[in-house]
Amino acid sequence: MNINLTLIGQSISFIFFVLFCMKFVWPAITGAMAERQKQIAAGLEAASRASRDRELAQEEAVAKLHNAKLEAAAIIEQANKRANQIIEESKDQARLEGERIKAAAQAEVDKQMTQAREQLRSQVAVLALKGAEKVLVSSVDANAHQAMLNQLAAEL
């Protein structure tokens, strides 16, 4: 009989223990589990959001990089066009300067040729008079001499 009474006492103690656990311990454990489950779900949601944000940021960075490359290419193209324009302007200026120098040199040559012709005419007139004077063996006065020089210069 002892065994039955012990068995009944242990059963009653076990039932009280189970009821006590169901009333006080089990709600705390299930509450803690529910809280932990919420934290895990929030963490997974945050990780998912972070992953989406990272993907969006990566796509935005790729787009910005692409735009920057396009802008750089446009700037380089503008710089090349400006460089070509400057080169053409320099060529035009050099050509105009060369033409101006050539025109000035041609004017100088023409001036010197005119001076040389005038000197040559003067010398030819003098030589012609000297030759004529020797031929005639007569002396011509200074006024007549000057008149002859002027007439010869006009004819030449």
C-alpha positions as CSV (number, residue, x, y, z in Angstrom):
1,M,0.0,0.0,0.0
2,N,2.8,2.3,0.5
3,I,3.6,2.1,-3.1
4,N,0.1,3.1,-4.1
5,L,0.0,6.0,-1.6
6,T,3.4,7.2,-2.8
7,L,2.4,6.8,-6.3
8,I,-0.8,8.9,-5.7
9,G,1.2,11.5,-3.8
10,Q,3.8,11.8,-6.6
11,S,1.0,12.0,-9.1
12,I,-0.7,14.8,-7.2
13,S,2.6,16.6,-6.8
14,F,3.3,16.2,-10.5
15,I,-0.1,17.6,-11.4
16,F,0.4,20.6,-9.1
17,F,3.8,21.1,-10.7
18,V,2.4,20.9,-14.2
19,L,-0.4,23.3,-13.3
20,F,2.1,25.7,-11.6
21,C,4.3,25.6,-14.7
22,M,1.3,26.1,-17.0
23,K,0.1,29.1,-15.0
24,F,3.4,30.8,-14.2
25,V,6.3,29.4,-16.2
26,W,4.8,28.5,-19.5
27,P,3.3,32.0,-20.3
28,A,6.7,33.6,-19.6
29,I,8.5,31.1,-21.8
30,T,6.0,31.5,-24.7
31,G,6.1,35.3,-24.3
32,A,9.9,35.2,-24.5
33,M,9.7,33.0,-27.5
34,A,7.1,35.3,-29.2
35,E,9.3,38.3,-28.5
36,R,12.3,36.5,-29.8
37,Q,10.3,35.5,-32.9
38,K,9.4,39.2,-33.4
39,Q,13.0,40.3,-33.1
40,I,14.1,37.7,-35.6
41,A,11.4,38.7,-38.0
42,A,12.3,42.4,-37.6
43,G,16.0,41.5,-38.2
44,L,15.1,39.6,-41.3
45,E,13.0,42.5,-42.5
46,A,15.8,44.9,-41.8
47,A,18.3,42.7,-43.6
48,S,15.9,42.5,-46.6
49,R,15.4,46.3,-46.6
50,A,19.1,46.8,-46.3
51,S,19.7,44.4,-49.2
52,R,17.1,46.3,-51.4
53,D,18.6,49.6,-50.4
54,R,22.1,48.3,-51.3
55,E,20.9,47.2,-54.7
56,L,19.2,50.5,-55.3
57,A,22.3,52.4,-54.2
58,Q,24.4,50.2,-56.5
59,E,22.1,50.8,-59.4
60,E,22.2,54.5,-58.7
61,A,26.0,54.5,-58.5
62,V,26.2,52.7,-61.8
63,A,23.8,55.3,-63.3
64,K,25.8,58.2,-61.9
65,L,29.0,56.6,-63.2
66,H,27.5,56.2,-66.6
67,N,26.4,59.8,-66.6
68,A,29.8,61.0,-65.4
69,K,31.4,59.1,-68.3
70,L,29.0,60.7,-70.7
71,E,29.7,64.1,-69.3
72,A,33.5,63.5,-69.4
73,A,33.2,62.3,-73.1
74,A,31.2,65.5,-73.9
75,I,33.8,67.7,-72.2
76,I,36.6,66.0,-74.0
77,E,34.8,66.4,-77.3
78,Q,34.3,70.1,-76.6
79,A,37.9,70.5,-75.7
80,N,39.0,68.8,-78.9
81,K,36.7,71.0,-80.9
82,R,38.0,74.1,-79.2
83,A,41.6,72.9,-79.7
84,N,40.9,72.4,-83.4
85,Q,39.2,75.8,-83.6
86,I,42.2,77.5,-81.9
87,I,44.6,75.7,-84.3
88,E,42.5,76.9,-87.3
89,E,42.5,80.4,-85.9
90,S,46.2,80.3,-85.4
91,K,46.7,79.1,-89.0
92,D,44.5,81.8,-90.3
93,Q,46.4,84.5,-88.3
94,A,49.7,83.1,-89.4
95,R,48.6,83.1,-93.1
96,L,47.3,86.7,-92.8
97,E,50.6,87.7,-91.1
98,G,52.5,86.0,-93.8
99,E,50.5,87.7,-96.5
100,R,51.0,91.1,-94.8
101,I,54.8,90.5,-94.5
102,K,54.9,89.4,-98.1
103,A,53.0,92.5,-99.2
104,A,55.3,94.7,-97.2
105,A,58.3,93.0,-98.7
106,Q,56.8,93.4,-102.2
107,A,56.2,97.1,-101.5
108,E,59.8,97.4,-100.3
109,V,61.1,95.6,-103.5
110,D,59.0,97.9,-105.7
111,K,60.2,100.9,-103.9
112,Q,63.8,99.8,-104.2
113,M,63.3,99.0,-107.9
114,T,61.8,102.5,-108.5
115,Q,64.8,104.1,-106.7
116,A,67.2,102.0,-108.8
117,R,65.5,102.9,-112.0
118,E,65.6,106.6,-111.0
119,Q,69.3,106.3,-110.2
120,L,69.9,104.4,-113.4
121,R,68.1,107.1,-115.4
122,S,70.2,109.7,-113.7
123,Q,73.4,107.9,-114.4
124,V,72.4,107.1,-118.0
125,A,71.6,110.8,-118.5
126,V,74.9,111.8,-117.1
127,L,76.8,109.2,-119.1
128,A,74.9,110.2,-122.3
129,L,75.8,113.9,-121.7
130,K,79.4,113.0,-121.0
131,G,79.5,110.9,-124.2
132,A,77.8,113.6,-126.2
133,E,80.1,116.2,-124.7
134,K,83.1,114.2,-125.7
135,V,81.7,113.7,-129.2
136,L,80.9,117.3,-129.7
137,V,84.0,118.3,-127.9
138,S,82.3,121.3,-126.8
139,S,81.2,122.4,-123.4
140,V,77.6,122.8,-122.7
141,D,76.7,125.4,-120.0
142,A,75.1,124.3,-116.7
143,N,71.5,125.4,-117.6
144,A,71.6,123.7,-120.9
145,H,73.1,120.6,-119.2
146,Q,70.3,120.5,-116.6
147,A,67.6,121.0,-119.3
148,M,69.1,118.1,-121.3
149,L,69.2,115.9,-118.2
150,N,65.6,116.6,-117.4
151,Q,64.5,116.0,-121.1
152,L,66.4,112.6,-121.1
153,A,65.0,111.6,-117.8
154,A,61.5,112.4,-119.0
155,E,62.1,110.3,-122.2
156,L,63.4,107.3,-120.3
